[in-house]
Amino acid sequence: MDRIDLFKKLFKRSNGFIELRAILKGSNPIQAFIPLNTSWDTIRQKVDEFCEKHKDAHIYFGVATRDGYRKRFVICLIFCF
C-alpha cells in the first residue's frame, strides 16, 4: 500500500482538504492544503511534489479534513469505514 492508497481509504467519502505539514528543527512548519474535490492522480502529484520539495523535513498529514473556507480551518468529519 502506498500513501495514496492510504489517503483513498481515509478520505474517499470526505470533502474538504488534506493538510500536509513539513517540520524541520529550528524552522516554522510549512503547510499545504490539497483539495479532495480533484482526481486521485492530481492529489498524488501534489503530495509527491510537497514531499520532494521538503524531503529533508519530517512530513505529517492531518487525519481529519479541513474545510479551507475560513481564516481558521475547521475540522470536518472523516468517514473511512
For each residue, the residues with C-beta under 8 A, 3 or more apart:
1: 5 6
2: 5 6
3: 6 7 47
4: 7 8 40 43 44 47
5: 1 2 8 9
6: 1 2 3 9 10
7: 3 4 10 11 18 40 43 47 61
8: 4 5 11 12 40
9: 5 6 12 80
10: 6 7 14 63 78 80
11: 7 8 14 18 36 65 78 80
12: 8 9 80
13: 79 80
14: 10 11 36 65 76 77 78 79
15: 36 37 65 76
16: 35 36 65 66 67 68 76
17: 33 34 35 36 65 66 67 68 73
18: 7 11 33 34 36 43 47 61 62 65
19: 31 32 33 61 62 65 66 73
20: 31 32 33 34 47 50 59 60 61 62
21: 29 30 31 32 59 60 61 62
22: 29 30 50 53 54 57 58 59
23: 27 29 30 57 58 59 60
24: 27 54 56 57 58
25:
26:
27: 23 24 30 57
28:
29: 21 22 23
30: 21 22 23 27 54 57
31: 19 20 21
32: 19 20 21 46 50
33: 17 18 19 20 66 68 73
34: 17 18 20 38 43 46 47 50
35: 16 17 38 68
36: 11 14 15 16 17 18 43 65
37: 15
38: 34 35 42 43
39: 42 43
40: 4 7 8 43 44
41: 44 45
42: 38 39 45 46
43: 4 7 18 34 36 38 39 40 46 47
44: 4 40 41 47 48
45: 41 42 48 49
46: 32 34 42 43 49 50
47: 3 4 7 18 20 34 43 44 50 51
48: 44 45 51 52
49: 45 46 52 53
50: 20 22 32 34 46 47 53 54 59
51: 47 48 54 55 59
52: 48 49 55
53: 22 49 50
54: 22 24 30 50 51 57 59
55: 51 52
56: 24
57: 22 23 24 27 30 54
58: 22 23 24
59: 20 21 22 23 50 51 54
60: 20 21 23
61: 7 18 19 20 21
62: 18 19 20 21 65 66
63: 10 78
64: 75 76 77 78
65: 11 14 15 16 17 18 19 36 62 75 76 77 78
66: 16 17 19 33 62 73 74 75 76
67: 16 17 70 73 74 76
68: 16 17 33 35 73
69:
70: 67 73 74
71:
72:
73: 17 19 33 66 67 68 70
74: 66 67 70
75: 64 65 66
76: 14 15 16 64 65 66 67
77: 14 64 65
78: 10 11 14 63 64 65
79: 13 14
80: 9 10 11 12 13
81:
